Amino acid sequence: MTTHFTMTDTPWPLLIGGEAVAAESGQTFEAMNPSTGAVLARFAEAGEADADRAVAAARKAFETTWGTLTPKARSRYLMRFADAIRARAEDFALAETMDVGRPISITSTEMEGLADSVEYYAGILLGLSGETLNVSDPTLADFTLREPIGICGLITPWNYPALLAVLKIAPALAAGNTAVLKPSEVTPLSSALLAECAREADLPPGTLNVIHGGAEPGMRLVTHPDVGKISFTGGTVTGRRIFQAAGHGMKRLTLELGGKSPLLVMEDADLEAAVEAAFTDNVRNSGQVCAACTRLIVHRELHDAFVARLEERLRGVHVGPANEKDTQMGPVVSAAQRDRIAGCLAKAEEEGAEVRRYVELEGRDDLGAGYYLPPALILNARSDMATTREELFGPVQSVLTFDTEDEGIALANDTEYGLAAAVFTRDSGRAMRAVRQIRAGTVCINAGRKVSVDAPFGGFRMSGFGKERGKDALLDDTQLKNVRYALD
């Protein structure tokens, strides 16, 4: 694989006002390669002062350059940004593999779609407009304007750092805002590459700023008086803190938080299709997917056949270093994540569940000091178990059974989350009843794939609010102004 970047001891810089700069403190931090447990790279560690510098640069760009451009001009810039990203698709693939631990066989395909997401917003922004209203007062002409919010603070998680950053950056810039991106300190490499792409595309300085680091610069974005919106993807606990802190400044918010999504398998389901969806959600990104169906709710008549077929698939998974072409599932992202999941499985056994692990990892010299776990199922699970209720974020699924449609839907809704759900049935009426009754932002029927750039995605209840992807993400990055014009 040909790449355009090399790993050196030089820390990756921040991007502020179009310039690659060190942190004001001079401090740096290390990111690890989860496949090996070794240091991958060092990054400039931003603090509050750096967040302030980035916001100031974003404000200047909003007031003098980016915020003054016509929609057509913004679209052209975004197309150039997309071209820069596409030219470095191999770089992004390697970065995600080394930084996150996703297999290279998957990232090499996934990263080809990054530029497509930018191009989507470069296209639909040209149709962004208000509307003329026929109000009751005949002496007034009334119309609305869609306007940018100003500066958007974008805070992204560690599980899909490149894709989720692009899905925040593209609609924010398309709407006419400027942005400060603060990626997770666990997996910052892809965002450093996006910063380089912004410079290669000659985006006006300050249009996109990228600051690396932990909670300090992130919370400064949340509390900064010049930041008009925060878009955060991550855990519900952190989301609550952001919600409370942003409330003091009455900031606009998009929160895409945790999930404990159900996969509901009715007795008339296509067994192979349902198993495929469950298998994919267990193995994909080592189960570190917020929308993954981690509660497998299976009709009693199909339970044994479903579990047997799923077990057969899981036993065949090749777990290994993410850079090897035949690896299907790599490591989890960190030692802390690995140990937390292992502790949750031990707790499930204490609570009376049967935990089955399907790949033997002991004695595997090729795994070295990496952070590996086998795919696992929790059988004889109950709804009151911690592992059934809490987001584990690993290659683990709980299996529950039901006897009636109403009971199955009740189990699906027996969670504080509401991010996504999948239902497998051949009965179209039953499918639509489930769609209407399940409390989740996305419900899939006879399919496991829950997202695409051109359809809205976002949760209910403790899974957050607001939408990412689709036209709704673009609208969420605008504010609506009403104009009332006297005709006499």
N, C-alpha and C positions, 0 to 999 in steps of 0.2 A: 504494500500500500504506500503510495506516494503522499507525503505530507509537506506542508509549507511552514511548519514550526518545529522547533526542537526544544527538548527539555534541558535547561541550564540551571546553574545556581542563582542566576539573576532573578529576583522576585518579579512576578507579573505586576504591572502597575495598575493604578486607578485610571479611569478616563474622566477628566473634569474639564469642561470648556473646550473640548476638542484636543486636549493635550494628555499624553501619557505621563502621569506624575506619581511620585512616591507619596505615602501617607505623611501628613504633617508631622507626626510623631517619629517617623522613621521606622516604626515597628512593622514586623512581618509575621505571618503565620504559615503553617505547613498544611497541605492537603495530602491525604494518604491514598495509595492504590489498594483498594479492598481485595484485589486478587492475590496480592503478595504481602500486604501488611507493611510495605515499605513507603517511605516518603516519595510522593509523586512530584510535587513542586511547591514553591513558596510564593506568597502573594502579599502585596502591600496591605496592611491592616488599617482600615479606616476607623476614625473615631468621630465624635460629634463635630469637630472642626471641619473634617473632610466632608461630612454630610452637608454642613452649612455652605462650604465652597461649591459643592455640586448643585445645591438648590439655587445659589446665586447665579451660577452659570446657566442653569435651566431657565431662570426668570429672565435673564438678559436675552436669551435666545427667543423666548416666547414673546417678549416685548419688541424685539428689533429684527428678528429674521424669521424663524420658523412660524411663529404665530401670525405673521403678516403675509404669508404666502397664499396664493390661490390654491384651490383644491387640485387643479391640474398640476401645478408645480410640486405640491406635496406628493402626488401620485408618482411623478417622474423620479423624485428622490427615493421614494420607497422601492420603485422598480430597480434602481441602481443598488440599493441596499440588498434587495433579493439577489441580484446578480453576484454581488460580492460574497454572499452566504453560499450560493450554489457553487461558486468556484472553489469553495473550501469545504465541500461536503465531506470529503475524506478526512480532513482535519477534525471536523465535528464528530465524525464517527469514532475516530481513535480517542478523542478526548472523553467522550461519554463512556467508552469501554474502560479506559484507564481510571477515570475519576469516579464513576458510578458502579462499574462492575457488570454492565449489560453486555451480553455476548456480541462480539464483532460481527457475527453473521446477521444479527438483528440491527445493530446501529448503522451498518453500512447501507441498509435499505431505508431505515427510518429517517436518517439525516438528509436524504434526498428530498424529503417533503418540507424541510424548514423554509426554503425559499418560496415554496408554493403558498405557505401561510401568509407570508409578507405580500406576495402578489395578489392574494385574495383581497386583502384590505386595501391595497393600492388601487384595486378595481372598484370595490363597492363604495369607497369614499366619494367617488364622483357623483353618486346618487344621493348623498347625504343632504337633506333639506328639511325645511319646515313645511307648513301647509297653510292654505288660506281657509279661514273659518267663516261660515255663514252665521254670524251672531244675531241675536234678537233685536239689537238696536240698529235701525236702518241708517243712522247718521254716522256709523263707524265702519271703516274697513279694518278687519282684524286678521292678523296672520302671526305665525310663529317662526322663530329662527333657532336653528341648532347651532350652538356655539361651543367652543372648547372650554374646558374647566380651567386650564392653566398648566400647573405643574402636577404630574402624577408620580407618586412614589410607588415603585413596583418591587415587591418583596417575594422572592421565589424559593421553592423548596429544593431538596437535594435529589429527589428521585428521577425527575425528568428536567434537568436544568436548562438544556438548550431549548427544547420545545416549549416549555412553560414560560420561559423568558420571552421568546418570540411572540407567543400568543398574548402577552401583555404589552410588549413594545409596539407591535404593529397596529392594533386598534387605537392605542393612545396617540401615537404620532399621526395616524390617518385622520383622527378627529381634530388635529391641529394643536394638540398639547405637546409640551416637552416633557421629558421623563428622566428620573433618576432610578436606576436599577440597582437593587441590593440583593445579590444572589446568596444562597446558603453558603456559609463558610466551609461546609463539608465537601461540596462539589462545585467550586467556582471556575473551573477551567473553561467550560463552554462559554460562560459569560465574558471571560477575558478575550476569547476569540470573537464574540459578537462586538466587543468594543473595537477590536481591530477592523472588523468589517464596516463599522460605522465610519471610521476614518478613511478606509479605502473607498467608500461610496461618497465621500466628501459631504456628508451631512453637515449642515451649518453647525459650528462649534456650540456646544451646550444643548443641542437638540436631544441627544442621548448621552447621559452620564452613567458611569458604572463604578460603584464603590464596593469593595470587598470588606468582609469582616463579620463580626457576630451581632449580638443584639444591640449594642450601643448605636451604631450608625442607623440600623433599622428603626429603632424607636425614635431616634431624632427625626427621621422622615415623618413618622406618625405624628409627632408633636410640633413640627416646624410650622409656623403660621403662614408661610408662603406656599405650602403644599396643599393643593385643593382636593386631591383624591389619593387614597391608598388602595392598591390592589394587592391582596395577600393570598397566597396559596400555602397551606401548611396545616399544622395540627390545631385542633379545636381549643386547647388550653391557651396557646399563643394567640389564636384568633380572638378569644375573649379579651385578652389584655389589650390587643390592638383596638377592638371595638370600644372598650372603655376609654382608652387614651385619646382616640380620634374624636370621641364625642365631645370633649372639651373644646375642640376647634370646629365642631360641626362639619367635619370632612365627609365627603362622599366616600363610600366604601364598596368594594367587591371582596367578599370573603369566600374562598373555596377551601373548605375545611375537611375534616375527617369523614370516614364512611365505614359502614358495616353492612355492605350491600347483600341482599338476598338473591339467590338463584332458586326460583320456585319451579319445581318439576312436577307437573300434573301426571296422573296415571296414563293419559293418552299421549304423552310427549314423545317426540323423536329421541330415543335414548342416546343414539350416537351424537346427535347435535348437542344435546344437553351435556353430555360427558365432555365433548370437545370444549365447550364454553367453560366448564369447571376446570378442566385441565389447564387451559390457557391462563385463567386467572390465578391459578396456583403458581405456575412456573414463570410467567412473564415478569421480567424485572425482579425475579426472586420474590414475587408476591408483594413488592413494594409499590403498590398502585392504589390510590385513594378510592377509586371506583370499583376495585376488584370485588367480585362476589365471594365473600368469605364465609357466608352462611348458606350452606347447601340444604335447602328445605325440600325433601323428596317424599312423594306419596309412598305410603307403606307398601303398596303393591309393586313398586319399582325399586324400592330401596336396595335390596340385595343385588339385583342385576346392575344397578347404577354404581354402587360401591365397588363391585367386582371389576367392572369395566374401567372405572377410574383408577383403581389400584393397579391394574395392568398397565395403564398408560404411565402412571407415576413411577413404577418400578423401572421403566425403560428410559427415564430422563438421564441424560449425561450432564452431570454437574462437574464443572471444571473452571480453570482460569478463563477469564472473559476474552482474552485475546486469541484463544484457540478456536479455529473455525468449526470444529465439531461440538463445541460446548452449547448446550441448550439452556442451561441455567448457571449463572455465575454466582458470586458471593453476595451476601447482603452488604450494606454500605459501610458498616463499621463494626468494630469489636463490641461496642456498647449495644448496638442493635442486635447483634447475634446473641449476646448474653441475655438481653432482655427477653427475646423471643423464647430462648431455651428455658428461662425461668417461668414464663407463662405456660409453656407446655407441662412443666413439672407441676405447676399449680392445678392444671386441668386434671392431671392424674390423681392428685390429692383429692379433688372434688368428685372423683368417681368415674371420670371419662376414660376411654381407651384411646391412647395416642399411638398411632402407627406411623413409623418413619420408613421411607421407601427406597432410599439409596444409602449404601454403606460408604461412609467417608473415612472411617478409621484406617490408618496405615497408608493413606494416599500421599505419597511423597510429593506428587506434582502440585498438591494444594498448599504446601509450605505453611506460611504463617497467615494465609488469607482467611477471610471471615465467612466460612461456608456453613450452610445448613442443608439438610436433606428436605425434600418436599414431605409434608405430613398432613394427615387427616386426624381430626378429633371425632371419634365415634362415640355413640351413646351420649351425645352432648345434650345439654338442657339450656333453655333460655335464660335461666338465672345464673349460669356460670360466667365468671369474669371473661373467659376466653370467647364466649359467645357475644358478649356485650361490648367489649373493648376492642378498639382498633389495634391489631397486632403488627400489621405492616411487615409481613413476611410470608414465606411459602407454606401457609397453614390455613386450613378450612375446617369449620365445624359442620357436622352432618346431623340434621334433625329430621324427624318424620312427622307426617300428618295424615289424617284420614278423609277429611272433607275439604272442599274448596274454601269455605269460610274459615276453617281452622288454618289452612295454609296461608291465606292472606293475612290473618291475624298474626301469625308467626312472622311473616315478612315485615309487618309494621311494628313488631315488638322490639323497637330500638329507638334510641334518641336521635339517630342519624336519619338522613333522607337524601343521600347523594344519588344513588342509582339502584336499579333492580333489573332482573331478567326473569322472564316467564316463558316456560316451554309447554305448549299445548297445541293440539291440532284443532281445537274447538275455537272458532273465531269469536263467538259470543262470550265464552269464558275468558278469552284473551282480553277483550275490551272491558269486561267487568273488572278484571285485575288491574288494567291500566287506570281505571277511574278510582279504584279503591286503594291502591298502593301509594303511600305518601313518599314520593321520591321525585327528584328533579328530572331524571331520565329513566324511562322504563323501556326495556328492549323486549320484543316478542320474537321468540324462536331465533335469537341472535345474541352473540356475546359482546360484539364490538359496540362500545357505548359512546364513542366520540368521533367527530370529524370537524375540520376547521369551519365548515359552512353551516353548522347546526349549533344552537345554543347549548351550553353545558353549565350546570350549577345546581346547588342542592337546596333542600328544605331543612328546617329545624336546625339541629346542631351541626349540620353540614354547611351552613353558611347561607349567603344570599348574594344576589347579583349573578350575572352571566358572563362566562368567557366563551369565546368562539362565536361564529355567526355574526349576523348584523346586530344582534342584541348587545354584544360586547362593544361594538362601535358606539351604539346609542348610549350605553352606560358611561362612556367616556366623554359625553357631551352634557350640556345643560340647556334647558328649553326656555327661551325668552318669548313672551307674548307682547305683540305690538298692536296698539289700538289707535287708529288714525282717524281723526275727525274729518268728515267730508264737507262740513259747512263752516 
